[in-house]
Amino acid sequence: MKLTVLATSLFLALPVLAETPDAKTSKEFFQDWQLNCVEKGELKQCSVSQALRTQEGKTAAVINASYVKGEITLEFGMPLMMDLTTPVAVKVDGDDLAKYAYNACNNQACFVIRKDDEKLLAAFRKGTAAQMTLKSFPGQNIQMNVSLKGFGAAINELKKRSK
C-alpha cells in the first residue's frame, strides 16, 4: 500500500486551549508543512505538522514537531495494527537514515517520538523527501512518503514563535 503526502489543516497535538472562545488560533503554510499556534493570554503553543493521506484521502499518519524548553520533539503518529516489534525504517532522499522503535500507542495511533535527534533533524532539513517503512501485522511492508519541502523554514518559525 503506497501512501501519498498532502499537507492538511489538521490541528493536532494542541491542547483544549484552542477550544476556548477567547483563544486566538493561527496557521501558516511552509510548502508542505503547516505551523499551527494557539494563544490565550500569556499562554502560547505552536506545532508544525504534516498529514500523510491514503489515495482515498483518509489520514493514515501524522508527523508533528513541537519546540519546548529548547528541544525539538518529532512525533510520528502511525496507524494501528502495525508490527510493534519491527522498527520504523526511515530513509531521506533514498539514503538509509535510521530505524526507530515505537514508544507508545493509544486507541488512535502508535507513536515514534524523537526528542532533539540532531541526525534526524539535520537530514529532514537538508532533504527533499523521506520514506518510512512499517510492517503491518500480516507482515506486509507499508511505505509512507513524506515531503520535506518547507520543513526547515517551518521549524525555524516554530522556534521563533515558541520563545
Secondary structure, DSSP 8 states (H G I E B T S, - for coil): -EEEEE------S--GGGGSTT-EEEEEEETTEEEEEEEETTEEEEEEEEEEE-TTS-EEEEEEEEEETTEEEEEEEE-SSB-TTS-EEEEETTEEEEEE---EE-SS-EEEEEES-HHHHHHHHH-SEEEEEEEBTTS-EEEEEEE-TTHHHHHHHHHHHT-
